[in-house]
C-alpha cells in the first residue's frame, strides 16, 4: 500500500481525470483504476467492476477482505464502501454532465438488517426520482448542491444493509 501512496502528502489533492467528452459517460474501468490510486483504501475493499443498471451504480464485492471476527461482513467496511459508492455515483453523474466538482459526504445513516455472509452486491441510486433534477437545478443556480442517495447491500436477494447519504458538490478547492 505504501507504493500506492508514494508522493502523496496530506492536504494535497490527487490529480483529477480528464472529463469525458460532452454527452459521454466515463470509462468505468479507467475510473476505478484512478479511484484506487486517488483513494488507496478503495483498492483494499475487494470491490470488483463498477457498472450502471439504468440510473443505479452497482459493484460486486468479495466478502473475504471485509470479514469481522465473527466471519461476516465488518460494519465499518460496509459503511465505508457505501459512502464510497455514493461518492462515485455523485462524481460520475457530475462528470457526465461536464461538471468538475469536489464531492463530500455531508450526512449519512445506516441500518444493518442481516449479516453479510457471502460475496455481495452494493448498489447506489437517487433516494427519490426527482433528486437528480433538483440537484441539477441547484448546480445551475448556485454552482453547488446536495443530493440524497440510497446505498444497499444484497447477498443474493436478501437485503442486508441500507444507508442513506446526503452528498454535497461544491466548486473544486473550496473548503466550506
C-alpha positions as CSV (number, residue, x, y, z in Angstrom):
1,X,0.0,0.0,0.0
2,X,2.9,2.4,0.6
3,X,3.7,2.2,-3.1
4,X,0.2,3.5,-3.9
5,X,0.7,6.4,-1.5
6,X,4.2,7.3,-2.6
7,X,4.4,11.0,-3.2
8,X,1.0,11.7,-1.6
9,X,1.0,14.5,1.0
10,X,-1.9,15.1,3.4
11,X,-3.9,18.1,2.2
12,X,-2.7,17.8,-1.4
13,X,-5.4,16.8,-3.8
14,X,-4.9,13.9,-6.2
15,X,-5.0,15.0,-9.9
16,X,-8.4,14.6,-11.5
17,X,-9.2,12.5,-14.5
18,X,-10.0,14.5,-17.7
19,X,-13.7,14.9,-18.1
20,X,-15.4,12.6,-20.6
21,X,-16.3,14.1,-24.0
22,X,-19.7,16.0,-23.9
23,X,-22.6,13.6,-23.9
24,X,-20.3,10.6,-23.0
25,X,-20.0,8.6,-19.8
26,X,-16.7,7.8,-18.1
27,X,-15.0,4.5,-18.9
28,X,-15.7,2.8,-15.6
29,X,-12.7,0.6,-15.7
30,X,-10.4,3.6,-16.1
31,X,-12.4,5.5,-13.4
32,X,-12.0,2.6,-11.0
33,X,-8.2,2.4,-11.6
34,X,-8.0,6.1,-10.9
35,X,-10.1,5.7,-7.8
36,X,-7.9,3.0,-6.3
37,X,-4.9,5.3,-6.7
38,X,-6.7,8.5,-5.6
39,X,-8.3,6.8,-2.6
40,X,-5.9,4.0,-1.8
41,X,-8.3,2.3,0.7
42,X,-10.7,1.7,-2.2
43,X,-8.3,-0.9,-3.6
44,X,-8.4,-2.9,-0.4
45,X,-12.2,-3.5,-0.2
46,X,-12.5,-6.3,-2.7
47,X,-14.7,-4.2,-4.9
48,X,-15.0,-5.6,-8.4
49,X,-16.1,-3.8,-11.5
50,X,-18.4,-0.8,-11.3
51,X,-21.4,-0.9,-13.7
52,X,-24.6,1.0,-14.3
53,X,-28.0,-0.5,-14.5
54,X,-30.3,2.3,-15.6
55,X,-29.7,5.1,-13.0
56,X,-28.3,2.7,-10.4
57,X,-24.5,2.3,-9.9
58,X,-23.6,-1.3,-8.9
59,X,-20.5,-3.1,-7.7
60,X,-19.9,-6.7,-6.9
61,X,-17.8,-7.1,-3.8
62,X,-15.8,-10.0,-2.3
63,X,-16.5,-10.7,1.4
64,X,-13.1,-12.0,2.3
65,X,-11.3,-8.7,2.7
66,X,-14.2,-7.3,4.7
67,X,-14.6,-10.1,7.4
68,X,-15.1,-9.3,11.0
69,X,-14.2,-11.6,14.0
70,X,-17.5,-13.5,13.5
71,X,-16.8,-14.4,9.9
72,X,-19.4,-12.0,8.5
73,X,-19.1,-8.5,6.9
74,X,-17.4,-5.9,9.1
75,X,-19.8,-3.0,9.7
76,X,-17.0,-0.4,9.3
77,X,-16.1,-1.8,5.8
78,X,-19.8,-1.9,4.8
79,X,-20.3,1.8,5.9
80,X,-17.1,2.9,4.1
81,X,-18.0,1.1,0.9
82,X,-21.5,2.5,0.9
83,X,-20.1,6.0,1.4
84,X,-17.5,5.5,-1.4
85,X,-20.1,4.2,-3.8
86,X,-22.3,7.2,-3.1
87,X,-19.3,9.4,-3.8
88,X,-18.7,7.6,-7.0
89,X,-22.3,7.9,-8.1
90,X,-22.3,11.6,-7.5
91,X,-18.9,12.2,-9.1
92,X,-19.8,10.1,-12.2
93,X,-23.2,11.9,-12.5
94,X,-21.5,15.3,-12.4
95,X,-18.7,14.3,-14.8
96,X,-21.2,13.0,-17.4
97,X,-22.7,16.5,-17.3
98,X,-19.5,18.3,-17.7
99,X,-19.2,19.4,-14.0
100,X,-15.8,19.2,-12.2
101,X,-16.7,19.5,-8.5
102,X,-15.4,18.3,-5.2
103,X,-17.8,15.8,-3.7
104,X,-18.1,15.1,0.0
105,X,-20.5,13.2,2.2
106,X,-22.4,15.6,4.4
107,X,-24.6,13.3,6.4
108,X,-25.4,9.6,6.5
109,X,-27.4,7.0,8.4
110,X,-27.0,3.2,8.2
111,X,-29.2,0.2,9.1
112,X,-27.7,-3.3,9.4
113,X,-30.6,-5.6,8.6
114,X,-28.9,-9.1,8.3
115,X,-25.4,-10.5,8.5
116,X,-23.4,-10.3,5.3
117,X,-22.3,-14.0,4.9
118,X,-21.1,-14.2,1.3
119,X,-19.9,-12.1,-1.6
120,X,-22.4,-9.3,-2.2
121,X,-23.8,-6.6,-4.5
122,X,-23.5,-3.0,-3.5
123,X,-25.9,-0.6,-5.2
124,X,-26.5,3.2,-5.2
125,X,-29.4,5.2,-6.6
126,X,-31.1,8.5,-6.0
127,X,-33.4,8.4,-3.0
128,X,-36.3,9.8,-5.0
129,X,-36.7,10.0,-8.8
130,X,-36.7,13.9,-8.7
131,X,-33.4,14.1,-6.8
132,X,-31.2,14.4,-9.9
133,X,-33.4,17.1,-11.4
134,X,-33.3,19.1,-8.1
135,X,-29.5,18.6,-7.9
136,X,-29.0,19.9,-11.4
137,X,-31.1,23.0,-10.7
138,X,-29.0,23.7,-7.6
139,X,-25.8,23.4,-9.6
140,X,-27.1,25.7,-12.3
141,X,-28.3,28.3,-9.9
142,X,-25.5,28.2,-7.3
143,X,-22.6,26.2,-8.7
144,X,-23.1,23.8,-5.8
145,X,-25.8,21.4,-4.5
146,X,-26.8,18.4,-2.5
147,X,-28.3,15.1,-3.5
148,X,-29.7,12.3,-1.3
149,X,-28.7,8.8,-2.3
150,X,-29.6,5.3,-1.1
151,X,-27.0,2.5,-0.9
152,X,-27.9,-1.1,-0.3
153,X,-26.0,-4.4,0.1
154,X,-27.7,-7.6,-1.0
155,X,-26.4,-11.1,-0.6
156,X,-28.3,-12.9,-3.4
157,X,-31.9,-11.4,-2.9
158,X,-31.6,-10.7,0.8
159,X,-31.2,-7.0,1.8
160,X,-28.5,-6.9,4.5
161,X,-27.6,-3.3,4.8
162,X,-29.0,0.1,3.8
163,X,-27.5,3.6,4.0
164,X,-28.9,7.0,3.1
165,X,-26.4,9.7,2.4
166,X,-26.5,13.3,1.6
167,X,-23.7,14.2,-0.8
168,X,-22.6,17.8,-1.4
169,X,-20.9,19.0,-4.6
170,X,-19.0,22.3,-4.4
171,X,-16.5,24.1,-6.5
172,X,-13.1,22.5,-6.6
173,X,-10.8,23.6,-3.9
174,X,-13.4,25.2,-1.7
175,X,-13.2,24.2,1.9
176,X,-16.6,25.3,3.3
